[in-house]
Amino acid sequence: MTEEAGDAVQGGLTGEEKRANVLRLAFGDDEERFAQFLRLVREEIPEGTRVVLRGSVVTGCRWKDGAPFDADGTGTSDLDLTLVGDEAVALFKPTGFFVPGVHSRPVSEEDPDIAPSLIPLREALMALTGRPVNIQASRDVVIRFRGDLLDQPYLTLIEKS
C-alpha cells in the first residue's frame, strides 16, 4: 500500500490509523490473512484499477448510528470494497448504477447480478474474512469527492497499476 490522498488524514484518521483499524477489525491483526485478501483482489481486478476500502472497517464505527464495527456480533459488519477506474466501472450492467457510468451500486446479497464476473471474487473474499463483502465501482472523481471534500475516510489497498 502507498501513501496517497486516501491515506492522508480523513475524518480525523491518519493512513496508519485507518490501516490499523482494517487489520484489527477485519483480519484479527493477522497480516498474512490481510496479504491473502490483497492477493485475491489483485488477481481478479482489471489492469489499471485502484482499490479502496471504505466504511466502518476503516473508521471503527458505523456512519449511520456510531455503533462499533461488528456491534451485532462477530462477522456481522461488512467490508465495502470499491474498485476505481474505467475498466472496473465497465464490469457493471447498465442497471447496476446509482449514477450511470460513474458510481455503481454494490454487488451484494440484495444485488448479486449487476456484475456477474465479480461474484467469484466476492465469494472468495467472504470465505476468507467470514463476513459480507460488497464490491462496487466508481470513477476517481467520486472517491476524491467523498474523501477529500466530504472527509469520508477510505484506505487505498491497491494503487492503479
Backbone bond lengths (Angstrom), bond angles and torsions (degrees), N, CA, C in turn:
res aa  C-N    CA-C-N  psi(-1)  N-CA   C-N-CA  omega(-1)  CA-C   N-CA-C  phi
1 M - - - 1.444 - - 1.514 108.72 -
2 T 1.310 114.91 150.31 1.451 119.83 -178.35 1.512 110.23 -120.06
3 E 1.320 115.95 163.54 1.454 121.35 176.33 1.516 108.81 -86.57
4 E 1.302 117.89 103.84 1.455 124.54 178.36 1.514 107.43 -120.53
5 A 1.323 116.33 -175.53 1.459 120.78 179.39 1.533 111.12 -54.27
6 G 1.317 117.41 -39.96 1.460 121.11 -179.89 1.512 113.29 -69.57
7 D 1.320 116.60 -11.69 1.453 120.70 178.98 1.524 111.11 -101.92
8 A 1.328 117.10 -2.32 1.456 122.00 176.50 1.528 108.58 -75.95
9 V 1.308 116.98 178.72 1.459 120.43 178.75 1.528 109.25 -66.70
10 Q 1.304 115.07 123.24 1.468 123.42 177.08 1.519 106.26 -140.11
11 G 1.301 116.38 134.64 1.462 119.38 179.21 1.516 112.02 56.68
12 G 1.334 116.18 27.97 1.461 121.10 179.17 1.515 114.96 80.94
13 L 1.340 118.06 6.62 1.456 121.70 -178.35 1.523 110.72 -114.21
14 T 1.315 115.81 135.30 1.461 120.77 174.73 1.528 108.97 -80.04
15 G 1.320 116.14 166.36 1.456 120.26 175.77 1.518 111.57 -57.55
16 E 1.314 116.71 -40.34 1.471 121.25 179.22 1.532 111.01 -64.07
17 E 1.327 117.28 -40.99 1.472 120.62 178.85 1.527 111.38 -67.27
18 K 1.327 116.45 -39.42 1.470 119.87 178.23 1.526 110.14 -63.48
19 R 1.328 116.59 -45.28 1.465 120.36 179.06 1.528 110.89 -62.63
20 A 1.322 117.46 -42.38 1.468 121.61 179.40 1.532 110.52 -61.51
21 N 1.330 117.69 -40.48 1.463 120.95 177.18 1.523 110.86 -62.30
22 V 1.319 116.84 -47.46 1.467 121.07 -179.73 1.524 110.49 -60.28
23 L 1.302 116.82 -48.20 1.459 120.84 -178.51 1.531 111.20 -61.35
24 R 1.321 117.09 -44.75 1.466 121.60 -178.34 1.524 111.84 -70.62
25 L 1.329 116.99 -49.03 1.461 120.78 -171.63 1.521 113.62 -76.61
26 A 1.308 117.89 -42.28 1.469 120.23 -175.35 1.518 113.55 -93.89
27 F 1.338 116.88 -24.08 1.467 119.31 -171.95 1.528 113.41 -125.98
28 G 1.329 117.64 10.32 1.459 120.74 177.48 1.512 112.96 54.89
29 D 1.350 116.82 35.70 1.467 123.45 -178.37 1.523 113.51 61.57
30 D 1.326 116.55 22.75 1.462 121.89 179.82 1.535 108.85 -95.19
31 E 1.324 116.01 99.13 1.472 121.69 -177.93 1.530 111.95 -60.34
32 E 1.318 117.72 -35.42 1.467 120.27 -178.81 1.530 111.04 -67.76
33 R 1.336 117.30 -41.33 1.473 119.95 177.17 1.525 110.70 -64.01
34 F 1.317 116.67 -39.12 1.460 121.18 176.70 1.529 110.07 -63.48
35 A 1.323 117.02 -43.31 1.471 121.39 178.22 1.528 110.38 -63.22
36 Q 1.327 117.46 -38.24 1.462 121.34 178.22 1.535 110.04 -65.04
37 F 1.318 117.06 -41.14 1.464 122.22 176.20 1.534 109.81 -56.88
38 L 1.325 115.76 -48.03 1.464 120.83 -179.97 1.526 111.52 -63.39
39 R 1.337 117.20 -39.61 1.468 120.45 178.15 1.528 111.20 -62.28
40 L 1.332 116.22 -45.40 1.467 120.25 179.34 1.522 110.79 -59.23
41 V 1.314 116.75 -45.32 1.463 120.29 -179.84 1.521 110.19 -64.40
42 R 1.322 116.33 -47.98 1.478 121.57 -177.59 1.530 111.57 -57.59
43 E 1.346 116.68 -37.70 1.471 121.19 -178.90 1.526 112.59 -68.19
44 E 1.321 117.80 -25.10 1.467 120.91 -171.08 1.521 115.31 -107.82
45 I 1.308 118.20 -13.69 1.465 118.62 -176.19 1.519 111.18 -84.63
46 P 1.324 116.62 152.25 1.465 118.87 176.31 1.531 110.72 -65.30
47 E 1.320 115.26 150.90 1.455 120.57 175.87 1.526 108.75 -58.66
48 G 1.310 116.36 143.04 1.459 120.93 179.04 1.516 114.11 82.36
49 T 1.329 116.45 15.06 1.464 120.89 -178.89 1.524 110.54 -102.10
50 R 1.292 115.05 133.54 1.472 122.58 172.92 1.524 106.50 -95.46
51 V 1.333 117.44 147.55 1.457 121.08 -178.57 1.521 109.10 -127.68
52 V 1.335 115.39 128.95 1.457 120.73 177.44 1.522 109.66 -127.20
53 L 1.308 114.79 154.72 1.459 122.92 175.66 1.517 106.39 -114.31
54 R 1.329 116.31 133.08 1.455 121.38 -178.55 1.517 109.43 -126.19
55 G 1.311 116.91 175.25 1.451 121.85 170.66 1.507 115.21 92.13
56 S 1.330 113.93 -161.30 1.461 121.18 -170.92 1.525 113.88 -66.33
57 V 1.320 118.60 -22.98 1.463 119.54 176.53 1.526 110.54 -68.14
58 V 1.325 116.48 -26.52 1.466 121.41 178.63 1.523 110.58 -83.83
59 T 1.332 116.12 -41.73 1.471 120.41 -175.07 1.517 113.58 -90.45
60 G 1.337 116.83 -24.78 1.464 120.71 -177.18 1.516 113.40 94.52
61 C 1.348 116.93 -9.47 1.462 119.39 179.24 1.517 110.59 -149.97
62 R 1.328 114.76 156.48 1.462 121.00 179.99 1.520 110.64 -71.26
63 W 1.331 115.12 138.79 1.454 121.41 178.79 1.529 110.70 -65.18
64 K 1.327 115.93 -41.99 1.465 121.40 -172.45 1.526 113.37 -62.89
65 D 1.328 117.13 -45.12 1.470 119.05 -173.49 1.532 114.02 -133.03
66 G 1.329 117.95 2.49 1.459 120.79 177.62 1.523 114.98 76.91
67 A 1.345 117.46 3.77 1.467 120.56 179.52 1.528 109.50 -65.62
68 P 1.333 116.32 145.13 1.467 118.86 179.49 1.527 112.53 -65.32
69 F 1.342 115.24 155.73 1.458 121.71 174.63 1.519 108.48 -53.34
70 D 1.327 117.13 137.07 1.471 124.33 -177.96 1.525 112.91 60.13
71 A 1.327 117.57 30.97 1.470 121.68 178.82 1.526 111.56 -59.92
72 D 1.334 116.85 -27.30 1.465 120.99 -178.15 1.522 112.51 -94.00
73 G 1.335 117.76 11.48 1.461 122.34 179.19 1.515 111.51 120.98
74 T 1.309 115.77 157.93 1.459 121.80 -179.05 1.523 110.85 -57.18
75 G 1.324 115.56 130.70 1.455 121.37 177.35 1.516 115.01 81.80
76 T 1.341 117.65 7.79 1.467 119.49 -177.70 1.526 113.16 -89.68
77 S 1.300 118.28 -26.38 1.466 119.72 177.19 1.517 109.39 -81.72
78 D 1.329 115.75 142.61 1.457 119.51 -177.57 1.523 111.56 -94.51
79 L 1.314 114.26 168.79 1.456 121.72 173.73 1.520 107.09 -107.56
80 D 1.320 115.86 130.63 1.459 122.21 -179.39 1.519 109.47 -104.58
81 L 1.316 115.44 97.57 1.463 122.50 -178.00 1.526 108.21 -97.25
82 T 1.324 116.10 129.07 1.460 120.21 178.74 1.520 109.81 -119.98
83 L 1.322 115.42 125.85 1.453 123.02 175.03 1.522 106.68 -92.61
84 V 1.319 116.67 129.10 1.453 120.93 -173.53 1.520 109.85 -116.76
85 G 1.336 115.70 119.21 1.455 119.81 177.09 1.513 112.77 145.82
86 D 1.312 115.05 164.41 1.464 122.12 -177.28 1.525 112.37 -59.17
87 E 1.325 116.87 -47.42 1.463 120.69 -177.11 1.526 111.42 -65.10
88 A 1.319 116.76 -35.72 1.471 120.75 178.26 1.519 110.61 -67.96
89 V 1.311 116.98 -43.68 1.462 121.32 178.40 1.533 109.81 -60.44
90 A 1.313 117.38 -36.45 1.469 121.98 -178.75 1.533 112.73 -67.46
91 L 1.322 119.06 -15.00 1.464 122.00 178.30 1.528 112.75 -71.90
92 F 1.326 116.51 -16.75 1.462 121.25 -174.94 1.525 111.92 -96.16
93 K 1.331 115.54 141.35 1.463 121.79 176.50 1.534 108.30 -66.43
94 P 1.320 117.70 155.18 1.468 121.05 179.92 1.533 113.41 -55.73
95 T 1.339 116.89 -28.83 1.468 120.50 -179.95 1.527 112.53 -81.80
96 G 1.338 117.69 -1.11 1.459 121.02 -174.11 1.515 114.94 -98.71
97 F 1.328 117.73 31.05 1.463 119.98 -175.21 1.523 113.74 -125.86
98 F 1.331 115.24 144.77 1.460 121.37 165.27 1.533 107.77 -76.22
99 V 1.334 114.92 -47.53 1.467 122.34 176.16 1.529 105.52 -121.65
100 P 1.333 118.06 108.95 1.468 121.00 -173.34 1.528 113.89 -50.73
101 G 1.349 114.24 126.97 1.448 121.64 177.54 1.519 115.23 71.88
102 V 1.343 117.32 3.74 1.461 120.88 -175.51 1.526 112.43 -124.90
103 H 1.331 117.47 -47.18 1.466 121.58 -174.73 1.529 108.84 -145.43
104 S 1.349 115.20 110.95 1.464 119.81 -175.43 1.520 112.28 -82.01
105 R 1.312 114.07 164.37 1.457 120.23 165.70 1.524 106.07 -77.52
106 P 1.316 118.38 158.90 1.470 118.67 178.87 1.531 112.88 -79.20
107 V 1.329 115.29 141.96 1.458 120.46 168.05 1.525 104.80 -69.26
108 S 1.326 116.41 120.44 1.459 121.25 -174.75 1.519 108.96 -152.70
109 E 1.300 116.86 -176.40 1.470 120.84 176.36 1.523 110.50 -58.37
110 E 1.332 116.95 -36.67 1.458 121.79 -178.22 1.533 112.41 -76.16
111 D 1.328 117.27 -25.87 1.464 122.09 -173.86 1.529 110.92 -137.52
112 P 1.339 118.31 63.92 1.464 119.06 -174.09 1.528 115.16 -78.68
113 D 1.319 117.27 -18.27 1.464 119.74 -171.40 1.529 114.97 -99.32
114 I 1.315 118.45 8.16 1.460 119.29 -176.40 1.527 113.08 -82.89
115 A 1.324 116.44 -16.12 1.472 121.44 175.83 1.526 108.01 -149.64
116 P 1.346 117.05 75.02 1.465 121.09 -173.67 1.524 114.89 -54.96
117 S 1.323 118.17 -33.36 1.471 119.48 -177.54 1.524 112.44 -69.24
118 L 1.347 117.71 -14.47 1.470 120.81 179.43 1.529 113.24 -91.92
119 I 1.325 117.54 -7.66 1.471 121.04 -178.00 1.534 111.84 -60.61
120 P 1.348 120.27 -47.52 1.474 118.29 179.01 1.537 112.89 -59.57
121 L 1.322 117.42 -39.47 1.470 120.08 177.26 1.524 110.03 -64.09
122 R 1.302 116.69 -46.66 1.473 120.32 179.98 1.531 110.75 -58.17
123 E 1.318 116.94 -45.40 1.468 120.75 -179.40 1.523 111.41 -64.11
124 A 1.336 117.36 -40.70 1.472 120.58 178.58 1.524 110.89 -65.39
125 L 1.324 117.35 -40.20 1.462 120.67 179.85 1.525 111.49 -68.73
126 M 1.327 116.66 -36.32 1.472 119.73 177.36 1.525 110.67 -67.82
127 A 1.317 117.52 -39.30 1.467 120.60 177.88 1.529 110.55 -63.97
128 L 1.310 116.58 -40.83 1.462 121.33 -179.62 1.529 111.97 -67.44
129 T 1.338 116.80 -41.92 1.462 120.31 -173.59 1.521 113.92 -93.78
130 G 1.326 117.48 -19.20 1.464 120.03 -178.22 1.521 112.66 70.49
131 R 1.342 116.25 31.27 1.457 120.43 -179.55 1.519 109.23 -155.87
132 P 1.333 117.42 163.35 1.469 119.60 176.77 1.527 111.09 -63.04
133 V 1.325 115.17 143.16 1.461 121.75 174.71 1.521 106.71 -128.66
134 N 1.310 116.14 123.53 1.455 122.14 177.73 1.519 107.57 -106.15
135 I 1.328 116.17 135.01 1.466 121.00 -178.36 1.516 108.38 -121.62
136 Q 1.320 116.26 126.29 1.452 120.28 174.29 1.515 109.44 -131.81
137 A 1.313 115.59 173.71 1.461 120.78 179.63 1.521 109.37 -131.09
138 S 1.315 114.73 145.28 1.460 121.18 -179.58 1.517 109.89 -145.88
139 R 1.289 114.61 160.61 1.457 121.39 168.64 1.525 107.38 -80.47
140 D 1.305 115.77 155.26 1.465 121.06 -178.92 1.527 112.17 -56.41
141 V 1.307 117.74 -34.85 1.466 120.72 -177.93 1.528 111.36 -60.22
142 V 1.330 117.74 -35.26 1.469 121.46 179.26 1.524 110.29 -67.03
143 I 1.324 117.02 -45.48 1.463 121.22 -179.33 1.524 110.08 -64.46
144 R 1.300 116.90 -44.71 1.473 120.28 179.01 1.526 111.46 -64.05
145 F 1.324 117.35 -40.92 1.464 121.14 178.13 1.525 110.42 -60.40
146 R 1.333 116.34 -48.90 1.461 120.12 -177.84 1.523 111.50 -66.07
147 G 1.333 116.69 -43.56 1.460 119.63 -176.64 1.508 113.96 -78.75
148 D 1.326 116.13 -47.38 1.460 119.86 -173.54 1.521 112.92 -82.83
149 L 1.315 118.45 -42.00 1.457 120.44 -177.10 1.526 113.33 -91.52
150 L 1.340 116.85 -40.49 1.464 119.86 -179.64 1.525 112.51 -91.02
151 D 1.332 117.47 -6.87 1.466 123.24 177.41 1.532 112.48 61.70
152 Q 1.355 116.44 34.07 1.459 121.40 176.57 1.529 107.96 -91.11
153 P 1.318 117.74 114.34 1.468 120.82 -175.14 1.526 113.98 -62.95
154 Y 1.313 114.63 141.53 1.451 122.33 169.57 1.519 107.49 -144.56
155 L 1.310 115.16 156.54 1.459 121.31 178.88 1.521 108.58 -117.58
156 T 1.322 117.00 123.67 1.453 120.88 175.66 1.519 108.74 -75.15
157 L 1.327 116.76 121.42 1.452 122.30 179.35 1.525 111.29 -94.77
158 I 1.326 115.82 -42.13 1.458 121.82 -176.86 1.523 107.30 -136.84
159 E 1.310 114.56 127.51 1.462 119.93 177.67 1.519 110.09 -80.73
160 K 1.300 115.99 156.50 1.455 122.77 175.48 1.537 108.23 -58.82
161 S 1.324 115.65 129.70 1.465 119.15 -177.47 1.505 111.01 -82.35
